């Protein structure tokens, strides 16, 4: 499952980033790396961009980037 498929209120964990090294570095600088818990805040009307909460900060991501982030629901909840 990818981050782009989450619904508002879901809390998930990042499993992997499937993107080039430059994009991976950018997301890691934002605190989005394997093992990080992310909460889906909301999606725009056409599902682009999406807003997520990472380490206490709200971040907006393009859907095309969220589709490259594999997530897991294991141990996470829905608010």
Steps between C-alpha positions, in 0.01 A plus 500: 500500500621853432458827687278630217239233586452608864186664631479803729572413862706189429835456669749286312870416500737551209646173373700618198561790264494392132656799328832626374777597741438874467129462589583263786739754648233771479242285681750389761578867569126545564515213749327248272710185519436132569353447847349849527136529604289722274144620556286580198336839554306560177505485123413776256185456287680316218725312748794728423670623712461311825576631851668278756637546850860386543686537832260774611517701176241523224642432154330511159604241243415448136305183428773381260749506789260344752453209257872424537481462880410149614324492836377248756202513734669260742485642852335820383146621555232708342393816683 
